[in-house]
Amino acid sequence: MTNFLSDYPRLIKNHKKLVGISSTVPIEVIYSGGFVALDLNNVFITSPRNEELLKKSSELAPRAVCSWTRGILAAAVALKIKNAVIVTEGDCAHTVPITDILNYKGIRAFSFEYPLDHDFNRLKAEIGRFVEYYKTDICSCEKIKEELDKTRSLLKKIDEMTYRELKVSGFENHVNLVSASDFNSDPQSFHRGVSDFFDEARKRPSKAISLRIGHAGIPPIFSDYYHYISSLGSEIIYNETQRQFSMIEGTGKSLYEAYHNYTYPYSFKNRLEDIKKAIEERELDCIIHYVQSFCFHQIEDRMLKNELGDFPVLTIEGDYPAPLNENDRLKIESFILNVEKKKYKLKTKKIDLFKGKKYCAGIDLGSRSVKIACRANNFQKFQLYETMDFIVKYLSGDETEKSFGKFDRDIKKFAGWHNIQKVEYFSTGYGRYRAKVFDAAPFSEIECHAAGAIYSTGLKNFTLLDVGGQDIKVMEIKNGSIQGFSMNDKCAAGSGRYIENMARILKADLAEISKHYLDPEPLSITCATFGETEVIAKLIAGVNIKKIMAGVNYTVFARIEPLLNEHRSSSGVLVATSGITHNTAFIELLKSSSGFKKIIVPDNAQFMGAIGASVLGAS
């Protein structure tokens, strides 16, 4: 990459003195030795060219290495730094080969090791080796620490204003704390910035929030994570690892003591104690545990949930630096709604049935298809598009006004509303915000599917199942309101996309696959992508194709069954919606194996979200 350094003019002056760090290390040693610390994680994630960095990293590391690791590796090479400190014990499992690659690229990489057994004397010896490498002494390092601790003391007050006074947002807390890993490569300037922020923030009024949320795990790679949670009326008031990276708890302690108290590089037990303490001290309502794709720290997710028991924990997985996808947004939204209900003992307002005389259309922009429900009085008419066809026809290009006019004319023509001047539009689904070009008010998928099912069946107590193109949603409806909600954990496994992919491999259409459910061939992989390999292996082994088709359908059912059990209505009624209701085999499996007394498939089951959007909008 050419001129990458020009993206960071603040680094040009001290370029020859820069020391890239892969994680928090005793930066006092680096500054005492006359060098400048630079956290490569912060360079990567704030770079306007981080996607380019990741593409460039393919020359250095395989795709199976996490984006953070590949990003810092590419950033070090692109910045053409001469020195680096890589934490090879107590951080990422890939740091040893990273050290080798950097040395191969001509970057002198020092290997720093936090003792996994948390032994104080071993840590002291390792810091001593670090001090010797940078040709300084521990007394000089302690003097640097005294200066840096002045800033850390302010950061600690900012952290307290986050959870005690609610004057600092989760994002502001995150940025201030994570930047302290290297003091933005300019401790004096960073101190002034922190001081100015502190003076401004303490004058703010306290913010009213719904939930006090803790963030556990490494910093999220999503660009809008904190802002989205804030938009839902809640706030992250505890950033676990960012707080540790900042070393604010080591203020006033010796260098050795401070880095011995630092929890992240040691046993997960140390982190768990810190998280439990935060739950109590900060009165957290729930935790969102962020895990990174291809990272060994994912193993800790189960440990965390087991240790915290009934305390609400949501796991969100990230891969590339990008905004949250709609699936993750829906998970966070539903998680917050469920926790709010328990905290405030909320009784969800009953969903009013459509009683108006408006001419309206509900638009459900899904990942695989777009469903439109045109409604007025007792009139209903439905239209279905493939998502890409709809986007190309109405949502591509810059001429949004023309797009709206064309869409409005087409809807009126389709519905036969030739003399109707105004049609109101309401949207839901993954792409509901894209539909704003049609002046469509967006509604939550959860509420829309519930409203559509209540309106279409006339029932007030049932379990609702919706299997979308990329997700599975299950909710319990009690007395006409949403009692509980869950969805599949993190991918398209067991969703409509899985069935479509298997049909393609089997050279069969969906109608053929939907015939088979008896004597299913066991399939162990539910992944919409990797499941193809298993199916091909079964075909090569000579397994009857009808058994494989039955296995595909049973695999989907087995994936969904735990969610159904979690929200089983006392009425014994299951309402199945979405396109999967066209799959006869799947419906038969629900009838024979789900344990529900009655399975109902409403008319126009694929359009429940669109119907619900029109019901909520018109009401």
Protein Blocks (a to p, Z undefined) as FASTA:
>chain_A
ZZklmmmmmlmmmmmmpccdfbdcdfklmmmnopacddfklmmmmpcklmmmmmmmmmmo
cfklcfklmmmmmmmmmnopabdcddfehpafklmmmmmmmmmnopacddddddfklpak
lmmmmmmmmmmmnopafklmmmmmmmmmmmmmmmmmmmmmmmmnopacfklmmmmmmmmm
nonopaklmmmmmmmmmmmmmmpccdddfbdcddedjddfbfklmmmmmmnopacfbdfk
lmmmnommmgoiafklmmmmpmklmcfklmmmmmmmmmmmnopabdcddddehiaklmmm
mmmmmmnomaccdddddfbdcdddfklmmmmmmmmmmmmmmmnopacddddddfbfbdcd
dddddfkbccddddehjbccdddddfklmmmmmmgcjklmlmmmmmmmmmmmmnopakbm
bdcdddedjklmmmmmnopacddfklmmmmmmmmmnopabdcdddddfkbccddddeehi
afbdcddfklmehiaklmmmmmmmnopafklmmmpcghpacdfblcfklmmmmmmmmmmn
opafklmmmmmmmmmmmmmmmmmmmmccfklpacdedjklmmmklmmmmmmmnopabdcd
dehklmmmmmmmmmmmmZZ
